[in-house]
């Protein structure tokens, strides 16, 4: 693609050409924001990040074949340079143009919120597939469409890879894409150039305050997705304060779902248990009874979000009912893993105070014995939520096993100490086992008939990050391995 055509839509740009011919005839074969991966014919984007300014690596990118640069200030390099005010914005818009705006040829549904994004995305995808729509998913658990599965890296991919993926989905015949959109992605303008058909808001509670200044700033990033020029159709949680606030910002069609408040779509819960729930679903006065193989009222909210969005996009209520019934579990999202010594074991991604409290409350309501929770907090992330998570477990669980999550560059014992500050205010019934595998082993030995063990924080993650290295670690696999070893040798 000609460089001159590719950057035609960029506002406020200045062009510095290496010779009198300007940009005439320069063909762009690819896009890159990593100098190490830059190839011949690439357009390289220089990004000013929080820790690194990649303008420093522009020379390496040129050496590796970049034929032009998008920069925020002119560099002394012998290639054409397009100077822009915001290179992140320019990268997102240019990537969409380079891949011929793939989102225009599909229906893209964005899901944002603190908790529930992943589960809601899989529920909605199940409904769409039941309706005969070829559907792709982009999110925390990775990317999947057709027979392709791509391992997870970021909740919302960076814009070049995102647009490349959407283009490949289009080529594969995908009709609908359900994608998680994080607050970080909105802050970094990753989704500029994506045409959304609908946007879902799940909820807002404390998270990411290591990055965002406060909850107001965090909330405002989420709100960006629901601007009328971005979101033609919105689905929002009417039982959430921020969700209700979004109604004041919009003129475009907006559908509200709720359990406790007046809404376009709501659920009347008829039964709840450890292995699932049933409820009467009302979608703008269309009724059906839904059986959900997931426990917890928060999963009924997720089902409501998915159902409301599907209905608003014209999906038949019978497909909605069957799509929700067919989804059995979502990896690491309050997922029932095994039974051991008469107790049930669940793995959950809950890593916020609100998420952990809701998962524990869901299990506590149906636990006939002790409720045990093994959890930790991530290192180099929001420290203020650590005592709050300790507090949530102390209040809801009968016993806690405090361990490591992803300590990153922090000492696990320092993280656990922060958790203890909240835990001790309400209970002293806990033990500290920093090694997560040993903690799982310890927790399994506590199980008896009717007990429930929740292993929280990592969910379906396949690694544990320690001092910059990601070691293979999956809670499900460790649980099953240790159970098998104990069955073979009861003395372990």
PyMOL commands that set and color helices and strands:
alter all, ss='L'
color gray80, all
select helices_A, chain A and resi 3-6+35-37+54-63+87-98+102-105+117-130+159-171+183-187+215-226+241-249+297-312+317-326+353-364+384-396+412-423+436-446+475-488
alter helices_A, ss='H'
color red, helices_A
select strands_A, chain A and resi 14-16+30-32+42-45+68-71+80-83+107-112+135-139+142-145+148-150+176-180+196-201+233-237+253-258+265-273+276-283+286-292+335-340+343-348+371-375+399-402+430-432+452-456+463-466+469-472
alter strands_A, ss='S'
color yellow, strands_A
deselect
rebuild
show_as cartoon
